[in-house]
Amino acid sequence: MAMTADGKIATAHREVSSFGSRRDREHLLELRAQADAVMVGARTVEAGDVNLGPGPARYRRLRLRRGLAEYNLRVLVSGRGSINADATVFRHRFSPIIILTTDQVSAAKLQQLKSLADEVMVCGKEAIDFSTALGRLKEQWGVKRLLCEGGGELNDTLFRAGLVDELHLTVCPWVFGGRAAPTIADGIGGERLSEAVQLELKSHRRLGEELFLVFRVRRRSNLFP
């Protein structure tokens, strides 16, 4: 995730959601080159020209040298199936697209999702059971390393479920302000400090005016059983 100095990942009206430097973009592609699959929420995939692919040929060659498929799988998340069928990601068929959703999706909407994706996984009644979903991705698609690129509500759910191993965070020299502007972990959150996800700083470096931080998540049981 890339965030401003005041912790925002987009402006309050989400008119600006891409503000990192060229080096931050390269770092994102370097992370994708290590992952079997890239996962995002429905709103994130609709934010501009997003195809979730590995990028230029040099990153695809890097994947092949690491023993990975040339192109990563792409996983889209929407509990109600509210994914724009005209989103850019569906116009690029270089790798399978998997949609995670719930029983809240109507039969007609489910059929539409199946026409857009290579597989639709229904994992939960009212909310996605990510422990089950990630298990199925590993078993059925061989996903061992998954990169989640947001948004904030999806990140929050994964943190609370105890399913995050590392956080790669770029701090960018901007201040957006606005109490309605999204952060890297929106959604339900925790009420007490004891419910917070604890991190350990693994590495840090400064490139230009940005800070590139890597945090390890301390292992613990699910915060909200």
Buried (B, 14 or more C-beta within 10 A) or exposed (E): BBBBEEBBBBBBEBEBBEBBBEEBBBBBBEBBBEBBBBBBBBBBBBBEEBBBBBBEEEBBEBBEEEEBBBBBBBBBBBBEBEBBEEBBBBEBEEBBBBBBBBEBBEEEBBEBBEEBBBBBBBBBEEEBBBEEBBEBBBEEBEBEEBBBBBBBBBBBBBBBBBBBEEBBBBBBEBEBEEEEBBBBBBBEEBEEEEEEBEBEEEEEEEEEEBBBBBBBBEEEEEBEE
